[in-house]
Amino acid sequence: MRRILFGGFGPFNRGAALRDAFAGLTLAFMNIPQVLGYARIAGMPVVTGLYTVLLPLVAFALFGSSRHLIVAADSATAVIFSTQLSDMATPASEKYIALVGMVALLTAGILFLARIFKLGFLADFLSRTVLVGFLTGVGFQVAIAMLGEMFGVTVDSHKTPIQVWQFLHSLPQVNLPTIALSAVVVAGILVGRRIDPRLPVSLVAVVGSIAASAAYRFADRGIAVIGPVPGGLPPIGFPDVAWSDVLALLPVAGSCFVMIIAQSAATSRAFAMRYDERVDENADILGLSAANAVAAVSGTFVVNGSPTQTAMADRAGARSQLAQLAFAGVVLLVLLFLTGPLQYLPRCVLASIVFTIAIGMIEVKGLRDIRSESPGEFYLAAITAAAVVAIGVEQGILLAIALSLFRHVRHSYSPHALMLAPDQADRWIPVPATPGKQTAPGLIVYRFGADLFYANANRFADEVRALVDCAPTPVHWLVVDASAITDIDYAAAQSVRDVLDDLKRRKIEVAFARVNPYLRSDMDRHHITPVVTDARIFATLHEAIAAVRGDPLGAHIEP
């Protein structure tokens, strides 16, 4: 039972428990305003933001394995489902809340299946490059969506390009007190973040604006407030959604699943490495499934492993899931006793907090680093970000997955191909496999840098033929350095046999060097071994060169 529950607590003493409890209190003061903002992004009643950091926190703390991962509302997943669901129901309506709950329940079900089949490795298929682009695009999209409430104008579209047009068209009707209050909040949060990220500036902004709004009647001065907020414990029950709507929500839940897997796994891995700890990704998937199932039946929306909140908890001193339980305890007190004053909270303050969250998601440094190290990958990240802003989050995440896989396939299709060639001191060194070069008179040592499969087999065959045809002297021996090849599929095997037969007709001998057991098994199964012969398949390159030099056609070859 110990291995299933409480994996994120670990051994700790009284001092560690007090430290984690205090860190949870600090985290609550910093994050309660943010989860209210996430509810705004999700199109949900503001109180549901508090629900995300109550029972879901406890569920992950019980079932997850990470000592550091904070599971709560998240802007990326909130944008994913709100963009799609806003076309099916009016945000914050009863039907919309039910649809959001069903998305959380479906996401929990997909996560549970992923746990059963141990699919934690799927996180590796969403590359860091396109994830940076995706989150940057979400940051721009959310920031633009907040501009209307920050300026006191109406922006009712859910499409970012249209939102920009409506905002610009409404600028003559801006509310100056609203703009001034928004500017103060944004400036205060950004300055406080620079001074010390642990400063609860957002909490100060919320408490201060509520007090000022109640004292000076902001609502009577044209500054919109959020209105009454129900208190008490969240309602418990399954979302009431028609079967036809459930089918329509499956793609939305799938998109949330992908983002949860990618962000949560990356975050838990990063902090486990920082503290030299081990993390069971499949146990974390079970914890995330439990958290989303609890979210679904407690009237709130999808929760995710949050990189920003996990980092904030770490800076506050949290070293176990006890900090999450302390966080949930503070939220419980707020729900029971302190929701009344929230009705005076100006909408522009909430929008300003969300705006600063969105700005923080725009990874300028990450994009700059990618551009300096790999311009090609930078363009992939930029395309993903642009797609999120221009056509939508769900389409953007699908594009991110497609680009990640495309990058992998492109590398496998066009891997680095090398050959040994003499340098000025007549030493054989690896160089790009360029037609017109050779390793030595009569010899070419060629290395293909990936597994052979149906898409790149012709490339392998064409490169071999080009190297042989353009060699400065007639080629008698071709040695294939197979150190990077671990697999050959059926179609590739046919291409390899064809090129071997062609070289044999041209009186060119072929040897395979650095052949590992997996490759040898494939060569045997696909009948390549009889064409090459056992005597010309070697475990090392040194043995292959020695065999070449021992042959009458290669006796003159000197490395």
N, C-alpha and C positions, 0 to 999 in steps of 0.2 A: 504493500500500500504506500509505503514511503517513496517508492520510485515513481508512482503515478501522481501523488499529490505533494504539494509543498516543495517542489523541486527548486523553486526560485528563492527559497529562504536560506537554506544551508546552515551550517553551524555558526552561531554568533553568541557573544556574551552580553551581559547586561549593558555594558558601555556601547556596544555596537547597536543594540536594540534602541537605546535612547537616541543615538546619532541618527538612525534611520527614521525614527518617529519624528524627530525635529525636521529632518529633510523633507518628510511628507507634508508637514505643516507649511514649510517654506514653499514647496511645490504647489500646494493648494492656493496660497496667496498670489502666486505668479500666474497660475493657469486657469483659475475660475473665470476671469474676464475673457480668456482666449476661447474656452469652450462655449461661452455665450456667443462669441463671434462665429465659431464653427457652426452653431445652430442657425445663425443668420445665413451663412453660406449654403447650408443644407436646405434652406427654405422651411425650416421647422420652427415651432414655438420656442422661444428663447429658453424656457425651463428645461427643454429636452437636452440642451447642452450639458446641464448639470447631471441629468440622468446618465449620460455617457461615462461619467467618472464616479459612478456609485457602484451598482451591481456588476457591470462589466469589468471594472478594476478588480473586484474581489474574485470574479470567476477566473481571470487570467492568473492572478496571484496563486490560486489554488492549483491550477492545472498546468501552467507554463513551467519551463525549466530555466529561462533566463532570469538572472538576479537583477538585471538592470532595465530591461525593456518596459517602457511605460505604454500601456494600451489605453487609448482614449479616442475622442473625436479627432478627425484628421481632415485637413482642407482638401487634399487630393481626392480621397474617396467621397467626400461630401459633394464636391463638384461633379464627380462622375455620375452619381445617381440623381442629383438635383437637376442636372441639365436634361436628362432623359425624362424624368418623372414630371417635370413642370409642364410637359406637353400632354400628360395623361390626367392631371388634376391640378387644381389651384394650390399653390404652396401654402402650407400651414392649415389646409382644410382637413376635415376628418378623413376623406378618401386618401388624400396625399399622405397623411400620417400612417394610414394602414398600408399603403404601397411601400413607403419607406421601411416600415417594420418587416414587410415580407421580403424586401431586398436583403435586409440583415439576416433573416431566417434562412433564405436561400444561400447566402454567402456562408453562413455557418455550416449548412449542409455540404456545400462544396469543399469547405475546409476540412470537415470531418472525413469525407471520402479521401481527400488528399492525405490525411493522417493514416487512414487504413492502408492505403497503397504506398505510403512512405514517399510522397512526392515533394519533399522539402527541396530536392535538388532543382526543381523548376525555377527557383529564384535565380539560378545561374544563367538562365536563358534571356534575361532582360539585362542587357549590358549597362554598365555604369554610364557610358557615354550617352545613350538615348534616354536613360533615366534622368540625367541632369537636364537634358533638353525638355523632357516631359514636365518635370517639376517647374522649370523656368517658364514654360508656356502656361501652366496652371497659375503660377504667380502673377503673370501679366493679366490673365483672364479675370482672376479674382479681384485684383487691384482695380481694373477698369470697371468691374461690376459695382464696386463700392463708391465710385465717384459721384453717382447720383445722390445718394443719401448724405455724402460728405458736403455737397454743395447745396442741398435742400431742393433738388429738382427731381422730376419724375423720369425714371428710366425703367420701362416695364418689359423690355425685350430680354430674351435669354440668349441671344446670339451676340457675340462680342462685337463684330463689325457694326451691327445695328445699334448696340448700346453706345458705341462711340459717336455715331451719327445723332442719336437722340440727345446725348449729353451736350454735344456742341450746339445743337439746335436750341437747347433749353437754357444756355448760358445767360441770356438777358433776364431770365426769371430767377436767378440764384438768390438765396437767402443769406445776407451778409453775416448775421449773428451765427448762423450754422457754419459758414465757412470759417469764421474766426475761431469758434470752438474746436472744429476739426483740425485746424492748423496748430492750435495749442497742444492738442492731444498727440498728434503725429510727431510734432517737434519734441515734445517731452519724452515720448517713448523712444525715439531714435537717439536722442542725447543720452537718456538713461541707459540704453543698451550699450552705448559706447563707453560710458563711465564704468558700469558694472552690470553685466547681463542678469545678475541675481536680484537687482533692485526691482521691487514690485511696482513699477511705474504704472502698468496697466491697471492694477488694483487701485492705486491712488487716483488715477483718472476716473475710474468707475465710481468709487466712493465720493470723490470730490464733486463730480458732475451730478450725481444723484442728490447730494445735499444742496448744491446750488440750484438745481432744477426744482426741488421741492420748495426752497425758500423764495426764489424769485419767479416761480411759475413760468418756466421756459416754454411750456406748451402754449401759453397765451401770447408769447412773443414770436410765434412762428417756428419754433424749434420743436420738431416732432419727437415724441417720446414713445417707448415701446408699449406702455399701457399695463394693465393688471397682469400679474404673473401668478398662476396658481401655485400654492405651496403644498407641502406634505409629500408622502412617499409616492413614487411613480405607480401608475395603474398596471396591474399584472393581467395579461391575457394575450392570446394569439391574435395576430392581425387578421381582420376579416376582409379577404380579397377574393374576387372571382377567379375561377380556374383559368379563364382566358387571359386575365391580367398576370397570373403567375407565369404563364408561358412567355408573355411579353417581357417580364422582368428577368428572365434567366440570363440574357446577354449582359444586362446591367450588373447582375450579381457576379457573372464571370469576370467582368472588367474589374470590379472591386476585389475579387479574389486575387487576380494577377498583381494588382498594386499592393495588396496586403502582404502577399508572399514576398514580393521584391523588397519592399521597404522594411518589413519586420525582420526578415532574415539578414539583410544587410546591416541593420542597426544592432541586432543582438550579436552578430558576429564581431562587429567592430568593437563593442564594449567588452565582449568576452576576451578578445585578443588583448585589449588594453590591460586587463587584470589577470591575464594568463589563466583563464578559466575555460572550461569546456561547456558547450551549449548543445542541447539536443533539439535540433530544428523541428523534428517531427513532434516532440512533446510541446514545443511552442505553438505548432499548428493546432494541436488539440486545445491548448489554452486560448488561442484566438477564436477557434470554433465555439468554445464555451462562452467566451465574452460576447460574441455576436449573437449567439442564441439567447443569452440573457438580455442583450440590448433589444432584440426583437420582441420579447414578451414583456418588456418594461417600458414600452412606449417611446423608444428612442431609435437612433439610426446606427449605421455601420460604424464600428470602431476599428482602429488599426494600431499597429506598433509605430509610435511617433518618434522620428529621429530628433526633432527639436525638443520635445518634452523629456525624452530620455536624456538628452544632453543637459537640460536644465536640472533634472533630478541628480545627475552625476555631479554637476557643479555645486548643488546644494548639499552633497555628502551622502546621497543614498547609495547603499551597497547591497540591498536585498529588497524583495518584494514587500517587506514590512512597511517601506515608505509608501507604497501604493495603498495599503490598508489605512494608514494614517491620513492620506489624501482623501480617501473615500469617507472616513469619519468626519472630516471637516465639511465635506459636501453634504453629508447627512444633516449636520447641524444647520447649515444654510437653508436646506430645503424645509426643515421643520420650523425654523424661527425667523429667517431673514429674507424671504422672497417678497414681502410686502414693499419694501423700499425700491425694489427693482423697477416698479412701474414708472418711476420718475427718470429712469435712465434714458438720456437722449439717444435717438437712433444714430445720429452722426458720430457719437462717441464710440458706439459699438462698431459702426462702419470704419471708423478711423483705426480701431484696434485690429480689425480684420485686414485693413489696408497695410498696416505695418507687418502683419504676419505674411501677407502675400509678397511684399517687397523682400522679406527675408527668404522667400522661396526662390527668388531669382538669383541663380548661382553665377554671378559675374566672374568670381574667381575661378570656379570650376570650368566655365566656358573658356576663360582666358588660358588656363593651364592646358586644356584639351587642344586649343588652337596652336599654342606654342609647341606642343609635342607631336600632334597629329592633325594637320589641317583637314585631312579627309574625314576623320571622325568628328571634327568640329562641324562640318557641313551636315552630317547626319543629325547631330544634336540640334542645330539651328533649324533644320527642316521639321524635326519633331515639334519643337517649340512653336514654330509658325503654324503648323497644322492644328495644334491644340487651340491656338488663339483664333484661327480663321474658320475652322470647320467643326471644332468641338472636342471635348475631353475624351469621350468614348472612342471616337475615331482616332484621336491622337494616341491613345494607349495601344490601339490595334496597330497603328503605324509604327509605334515604338517597338512592339514585339516583332513586326515584320522586318524592320530595319536591323534589329539585333540579329535575327536569323540570317538576313541577307548578308550582313557583314561576315558572319561565320562561314556561310556557304561561299561567299566571294573569296575568302582567304583559302578555303579548301579547293576551290576551282582553279585559283591562280596562285599557288604557293610559291615560295622562294625556291628556285632551282639553281643548284651550284655545280661547279665542276672543279677538279684540281687542275691547276695550271702553274707553270714555272714562273717564279719571280726573277728579279735581276741576279739573284745569287743562285739560280737554278734549283731553288727549293719549291716543292709542290705546295701550293697554298689554295684555299677555297676562294673562288671568284664566281661572279654571275655566269651562268651557263649561256655563253654567247657564241653563235655559229662563227666559225673561223678560227676558234681556239682549240687547242688540244692539250692533253696532259703531258704527253711525250710523243715522239714520232711513232705512229701506229697505235696509240693508246688514248682512250678517253675514259676518265673516271667521272661519273655523272651521279648527282644526288637530287632526287625529287623530294620536295619537302612536305608531303602530306600523304594520307591514305589514298589509294586508287579506287575511284568509284565511277559510276557511269558518266558523270559530268566532266571529269578531268582526265579520263583515260586517253581521249584523243589528243589532249594537250601533251601528255607524256609521250605518246607515240610520235607526234609531230616534232617535239623538241629533240628526241633521239635521232630521228631521221635528218633533221636540219644540222645537228652537230656532226653527224657522220658525213653528210653530203658536202659540207663546207670546210671540212678539216684540211689543213695545209698539206698533209701527206695522207696517203691511203691508210684507212683505219683497219687494223687487224683484230683489235680487242676493244670491247666495250665492257667496262665494269660498272654495274649499277650499285651505288651505295644506297641500300634500302633501310638505313637506320631510322628514317622518319615514317616508314610504311609499316603499319601493323595490320592492315586489312585490305583485301581486294574483293570487290563484289563480282557478280557473274558477268555483267557487261564489260567491266574493266578487264577481266581475265581474258575475254575474247580479243580485246585490242592488244593486250600484252602478247598473246600467242601469235597474233598477226604480225606484229613488228619483229618478234623473234624469228618467225619463219622468213620474213623479208631479209633480215640481216644474215640469216644462215645461207640464203640463196646468193648473197653477195660475198660469201666467204669471210664473214665477220663473226668471230667468236664472242659469246656473251657470258659473263659471270655475274652472280649476285652476291654482294658482300653485306656483312652486318645483318644477316637474316635472323630475326627473332623467332621463337617457337610459334607465335600466332600467325605470322606471315608464312612460315614454312607449312603450317597446316592448311592455309588457304591455297598456297601454291600446289600442294598435293591434291586437294579437293577439286581444284579447277584445271588439273592436268597441265600445269605449267612446268612442274618438275621434270616430267619426261622430255620436254622440249629443251630445257636448259641442261639436264642431266645432274645427278646427285654430286658428281665430281666438281661441278662448277657452282655450287651453292656453299657459301662460307659464313662462318659466325663472325669473322673479323675482316676488316679491310686489309690488314697486313697479310693474312693468309691468301686472300684473293690476288694481291700484287705478287706474292711469291709464286703462286701458281702460274700467273701470266708470264713471269720472267723464266719459269722453268719450261714453258712451251717453246718449241722451235720458232714460232712466229713472234714471240715476245722476248726472246733471249737477250736481245740487244737493248731492251728498255732499262734505263737507270733512273731511279728517283732522285 
